[in-house]
Structures are given as structure tokens and as C-alpha cells.
Amino acid sequence: MYCFNIISSKYNCSIPLERRITVLRGDSGTGKSTVIDMIEANDPTIFIECKAEDGSFLHWVVLSNTTWEFVIRGATNSLLILDDLELIASPEFSKAVSETVDRNNYYLIMSREDNKSEENLSIKLNLHAFSISLNSIYNFNKSNTRKEHFVLPRYVSSVIEDPDCVIVEDAKAGKVFFEQFFSCKVVSAGGKGNIADMLLCTVEQGYKKILVFFDSAAFGCHADDFMDAINLIHLNYSEVKVGYFVEYESFEYFLLTTRFFKDNAVVVEEWNNPIVYANKYISWEHYFEDLLYRVSMNLPYSHRHDSELKDCYYKMCRCSKFYNRYRCNKCFGNKLLYKDKVRYLLRGTKFDCLLAYYHRKSVKVKPALTILAVKWHRDETKVINTKLKTINGF
């Protein structure tokens, strides 16, 4: 991961750049604009660097309204800094960013909290063209001494108990899985742009505890709409609780963390080197989709984005329609034939906490195999039915 550092006698800050696009939020006076001023000052007393853990560096440049496209299309191994999002108001900007993803460029976007102008509203709409991670949006803060500046995650998970309604982003694989997982109503928003509206709709229908699953790896552009909806709910429906998980990057990421894949050599190698692998993509959402397809290819539980979810992920192997074809020898041998698949796959993983919501009890099926043993005695007239021991399988 790269880290952008500015050190001087009066101003210090350190900004993590984990993914291609990072957004800093904060009111005027928190010191964001000072970052731009210190970069452009070319003051030899100010130490500035953008360095990764492996020792590699990025050049940095502040984009302007007049030369931004020329700079983006010509930049390589660079940190491109934008103040107040003005440049994103152009649809050509998102196109230029997407077309130069192979140049190893990173983007740092500054945004003021108090800017409610019509211009900023149009910029907000254009942000929807970007797949910004919720985990790449930070609040910019300053210490009491006003010298030290630091960033904190803007969004953290909100956990609720016993939801009576679950909202999922997609209408296919994710919805199918969570319908098997929860005993309450599960509804699809039909896309990340509809999450906020669906949340308000479920509240109007009378639900009191709502758990939301959105793909946080690309939900940053809709985060303001979502939080506005939550604030509106808290203002008018004090008894309603809303929960969500920022750790839930996407449904593909969720599957990759299960025991199907968490020890997979390819998954372990790539997740330990996100700069080398994940940041080849403008969004980690696309990376997770591609990685899951690669590691599950030609297996009974292969999965591709927008494809039907194989029942291998939520049914006991013996109950899966793929059992007779593969006999599960490509999964985990025979040890999952009679086990609760969901509980087995999540236990001990990053999403082990979700088992607190799981509505099914462990199912332990023991196939009883009774063999009729016929023994002929000397008089050949008496038949003894001997019930042999029950074979418990696996």
C-alpha cells in the first residue's frame, strides 16, 4: 500500500492510498486545502513523498481544469490530486481514468462537507460513474495542536440483532444465498443505486430492524444517499434500526472468504499483494469477480458474476444436484455429505459473526443401512433377521 506523507515544521499528515481512488472528506479549516498549497509551493523545507511498503514511489501532481486530460493520459506511476471534485463534473474524466488504469496511477480527491452548491450536486451525480470503495473514503482531521493531521475511516459497520427484513444489492446469486440464510424477508434492491430508496420503502412497509448488504467495494458513490436515508429514518422513525457491514466488499468477496477458498494458494498469494494484483483493476469489485471465476473454474461450485449460484454453496452435498455427477470428490471428499454446508463454510472465517443470524440448526443426517442377514439353521426352517450395526458414514 502506498502512503502519501507531508512533513514540515508546522504541518504533518499521512494519507493511506490502498486503492486506486481515495476520497478525503472534511469541513473547511481542517487542512485539506493546505495539502495542495504545500505541494505547489515547492518549498525545500517541506518533505513530501508517496512511497509503498515495497519501496516503490509515485510522482504527484495537482490536476487543473485546463490541463487535466493531457496530464492523465500522459501520467505513469503517479498520484493525481484533485481539489473539491470540480474536474469530475465532466463525463470525459471517468473515461480517461478507466482507459489509463494500466498506467499505475492513483487518485486523491478532496471534498468539502459544507459545499452544498448546485455545482457540487452535479458533481455528486457524476461520481456515480466511479466505483469508489466505501473503505477508501476518509474523514480528514487535525489535532488540538493544529500541526498533526490524520485520517479516519468515514464509515464503520452498524450491527443489529434479529433483523425482520434483509436488503441485498443483487437479484441473483446474493439473494438466493441469503434467502437460504435468513428466516426473515429478503428483498433485492436491484442494484446499488436503489439501496437508499429500497431502505425507505421497507420502513414504510412497517419493518423495524433492517439489515442491508451492499457491495462496499463500489458503493462509495452512493454512500451519501444511503446515509441521508438513515438520518431521515432516525428523525421520523426512532424505533427503526438499520444495520450494514462495510467489510462486505461484494458477494464474490464473501464467497472467497469461505472455507471453499480461504486456504487456496492463488487467493492467499494475491490477497497478500494487493498492489500487484487487485490494483490492476480500477475497482476491487471487478477484481473479486475475476478472482472467484479463476479459482472456481472447472469445479462443481464454479461461479461467474451474474450467473446462477450453484447449490453447492448452501446445500448439503448429498442434497445438491451436482452430487451424482461429481460425488463431491472435487470439493472436500465425502466429509460434507451430511453436514450443514453454510455453517461449515463460515465457521472460523472473517464472516463467522454472521452465523449469529443463521436460522437453521445444524443438520446431522445419519443414513441407516440395515442389512438383512439370513441364516439357515441346521433344520433349515428358522430364519433369523439380524440387524447389523448402523453405518454412520462420514
Number of C-alpha atoms within 10 A of each C-alpha: 16 22 17 19 16 19 17 15 9 10 18 19 21 17 20 19 21 17 24 25 22 22 23 24 22 19 15 13 11 18 21 23 15 12 17 16 12 17 16 11 9 11 11 8 9 16 15 20 16 21 18 17 10 9 8 11 17 20 15 21 18 17 18 14 10 9 9 17 17 11 15 20 13 11 18 17 15 19 25 21 20 22 19 19 20 17 20 22 18 13 13 12 17 17 12 15 21 14 13 16 17 14 16 19 22 25 20 23 19 21 23 20 12 10 13 9 9 9 12 18 13 14 19 17 13 18 20 16 14 20 21 27 25 25 22 23 22 20 18 24 21 18 10 8 9 13 15 16 20 17 18 13 13 16 17 12 11 13 12 14 13 14 21 16 22 26 23 26 23 21 14 16 19 21 22 19 17 20 16 15 19 19 17 15 14 21 19 21 22 15 13 21 17 15 25 20 13 20 23 15 12 17 18 12 8 11 18 18 19 23 23 24 26 23 26 26 25 24 25 23 23 23 21 13 16 21 13 12 18 19 12 13 19 14 11 9 14 10 11 16 20 21 17 19 17 19 19 18 22 25 22 24 20 18 20 21 18 21 16 18 17 16 13 12 10 13 17 12 12 14 12 10 12 15 19 12 15 20 21 18 17 24 21 25 23 18 19 23 19 15 20 20 16 15 18 16 13 11 12 19 17 17 23 17 16 12 10 13 19 18 18 21 17 21 19 21 26 18 14 18 13 16 16 11 9 13 16 22 11 12 16 11 11 15 13 17 22 20 19 19 19 22 19 18 20 20 15 12 15 14 16 15 12 13 15 9 15 16 12 14 8 12 12 11 14 13 11 11 13 12 12 11 12 11 12 11 10 7 6 8 7 11 11 11 11 12 11 11 10 12 11 11 13 11
